[in-house]
């Protein structure tokens, strides 16, 4: 994810990269970072 954030900071915005007028563009932002679940302790039952 560190490389993703570095490239995102260095790259052009989506509007500028396509040469679009920003007043006519709606960009939907979707987060890529998800909360990691807590460690779940699993116990094996005797058979």
MDTraj code that builds the backbone (N, CA, C; nanometers):
import mdtraj as md
import numpy as np

residues = "UNK UNK UNK UNK UNK UNK UNK UNK UNK UNK UNK UNK UNK UNK UNK UNK UNK UNK UNK UNK UNK UNK UNK UNK UNK UNK UNK UNK UNK UNK UNK UNK UNK UNK UNK UNK UNK UNK UNK UNK UNK UNK UNK UNK UNK UNK UNK".split()
xyz = np.array([
    [0.0818, -0.1189, 0.0000],
    [0.0000, 0.0000, 0.0000],
    [0.0867, 0.1260, 0.0000],
    [0.2091, 0.1152, 0.0528],
    [0.2966, 0.2330, 0.0542],
    [0.3278, 0.2785, -0.0883],
    [0.3507, 0.1813, -0.1781],
    [0.3783, 0.2167, -0.3176],
    [0.2559, 0.2807, -0.3821],
    [0.1379, 0.2333, -0.3478],
    [0.0146, 0.2908, -0.4021],
    [0.0037, 0.4382, -0.3635],
    [0.0248, 0.4689, -0.2363],
    [0.0136, 0.6073, -0.1904],
    [0.1236, 0.6948, -0.2511],
    [0.2432, 0.6397, -0.2690],
    [0.3511, 0.7161, -0.3309],
    [0.3165, 0.7485, -0.4764],
    [0.2691, 0.6504, -0.5513],
    [0.2316, 0.6756, -0.6904],
    [0.1123, 0.7692, -0.7006],
    [0.0196, 0.7576, -0.6097],
    [-0.0970, 0.8461, -0.6106],
    [-0.0554, 0.9914, -0.5863],
    [0.0421, 1.0109, -0.4994],
    [0.0892, 1.1461, -0.4701],
    [0.1654, 1.2053, -0.5886],
    [0.2413, 1.1223, -0.6623],
    [0.3238, 1.1708, -0.7718],
    [0.2489, 1.1824, -0.9043],
    [0.1384, 1.1113, -0.9193],
    [0.0696, 1.1072, -1.0480],
    [-0.0266, 1.2254, -1.0653],
    [-0.0756, 1.2391, -1.1881],
    [-0.1742, 1.3420, -1.2192],
    [-0.3112, 1.2996, -1.1693],
    [-0.3990, 1.3981, -1.1522],
    [-0.5365, 1.3641, -1.1176],
    [-0.6041, 1.3027, -1.2396],
    [-0.7146, 1.2350, -1.2178],
    [-0.7823, 1.1666, -1.3274],
    [-0.8349, 1.2661, -1.4305],
    [-0.8820, 1.3814, -1.3856],
    [-0.9325, 1.4817, -1.4785],
    [-0.8210, 1.5343, -1.5687],
    [-0.7068, 1.5639, -1.5083],
    [-0.5964, 1.6205, -1.5857],
    [-0.5347, 1.5170, -1.6788],
    [-0.5293, 1.3902, -1.6355],
    [-0.4660, 1.2894, -1.7197],
    [-0.5473, 1.2627, -1.8460],
    [-0.6795, 1.2757, -1.8395],
    [-0.7627, 1.2572, -1.9580],
    [-0.7898, 1.3888, -2.0306],
    [-0.7434, 1.5008, -1.9758],
    [-0.7625, 1.6298, -2.0390],
    [-0.9062, 1.6772, -2.0334],
    [-0.9775, 1.6443, -1.9257],
    [-1.1183, 1.6803, -1.9130],
    [-1.1349, 1.8072, -1.8305],
    [-1.2429, 1.8773, -1.8546],
    [-1.2766, 1.9947, -1.7754],
    [-1.3329, 1.9467, -1.6419],
    [-1.2739, 1.9911, -1.5334],
    [-1.3122, 1.9385, -1.4019],
    [-1.4537, 1.9777, -1.3612],
    [-1.5130, 2.0777, -1.4257],
    [-1.6498, 2.1151, -1.3908],
    [-1.7517, 2.0154, -1.4468],
    [-1.7111, 1.9326, -1.5434],
    [-1.8023, 1.8351, -1.6030],
    [-1.7742, 1.6919, -1.5574],
    [-1.6829, 1.6747, -1.4631],
    [-1.6391, 1.5413, -1.4232],
    [-1.6793, 1.5142, -1.2791],
    [-1.7382, 1.3978, -1.2572],
    [-1.7642, 1.3488, -1.1217],
    [-1.6771, 1.2261, -1.0999],
    [-1.5908, 1.2312, -1.0012],
    [-1.5018, 1.1200, -0.9716],
    [-1.5507, 1.0535, -0.8443],
    [-1.5764, 0.9230, -0.8530],
    [-1.6187, 0.8481, -0.7350],
    [-1.4944, 0.7920, -0.6679],
    [-1.4828, 0.8197, -0.5416],
    [-1.3680, 0.7719, -0.4649],
    [-1.4118, 0.6528, -0.3812],
    [-1.3393, 0.5422, -0.3926],
    [-1.3674, 0.4217, -0.3159],
    [-1.2428, 0.3900, -0.2348],
    [-1.2563, 0.3772, -0.1048],
    [-1.1374, 0.3493, -0.0235],
    [-1.0822, 0.2090, -0.0501],
    [-0.9514, 0.1989, -0.0552],
    [-0.8877, 0.0700, -0.0755],
    [-0.8396, 0.0083, 0.0547],
    [-0.8417, 0.0854, 0.1609],
    [-0.7946, 0.0354, 0.2899],
    [-0.9136, -0.0175, 0.3684],
    [-0.9034, -0.1415, 0.4069],
    [-1.0077, -0.2028, 0.4874],
    [-0.9526, -0.2284, 0.6264],
    [-1.0401, -0.2255, 0.7224],
    [-0.9986, -0.2549, 0.8594],
    [-0.9726, -0.4047, 0.8685],
    [-0.8559, -0.4382, 0.9166],
    [-0.8237, -0.5799, 0.9303],
    [-0.8992, -0.6364, 1.0495],
    [-0.9524, -0.7558, 1.0366],
    [-1.0267, -0.8138, 1.1484],
    [-0.9326, -0.8504, 1.2632],
    [-0.9885, -0.8526, 1.3806],
    [-0.9101, -0.8938, 1.4969],
    [-0.8694, -1.0398, 1.4812],
    [-0.7601, -1.0746, 1.5467],
    [-0.7158, -1.2144, 1.5415],
    [-0.8208, -1.3034, 1.6062],
    [-0.8586, -1.4065, 1.5354],
    [-0.9576, -1.4998, 1.5865],
    [-0.8847, -1.6258, 1.6307],
    [-0.9060, -1.6641, 1.7530],
    [-0.8400, -1.7831, 1.8045],
    [-0.9258, -1.9042, 1.7696],
    [-0.8647, -1.9984, 1.6980],
    [-0.9349, -2.1203, 1.6595],
    [-0.8820, -2.2356, 1.7432],
    [-0.9733, -2.3170, 1.7895],
    [-0.9355, -2.4342, 1.8678],
    [-0.9869, -2.5578, 1.7963],
    [-0.9009, -2.6569, 1.7832],
    [-0.9375, -2.7817, 1.7180],
    [-1.0027, -2.8739, 1.8211],
    [-1.1187, -2.9254, 1.7851],
    [-1.1881, -3.0173, 1.8745],
    [-1.1355, -3.1583, 1.8552],
    [-1.1234, -3.2339, 1.9650],
    [-1.0770, -3.3735, 1.9512],
    [-1.1825, -3.4580, 1.8790],
    [-1.1379, -3.5478, 1.7976],
    [-1.2292, -3.6307, 1.7201],
    [-1.2540, -3.7621, 1.7877],
])
top = md.Topology()
chain = top.add_chain()
for i, resn in enumerate(residues, 1):
    res = top.add_residue(resn, chain, resSeq=i)
    for name in ("N", "CA", "C"):
        top.add_atom(name, md.element.get_by_symbol(name[0]), res)
traj = md.Trajectory(xyz[None], top)
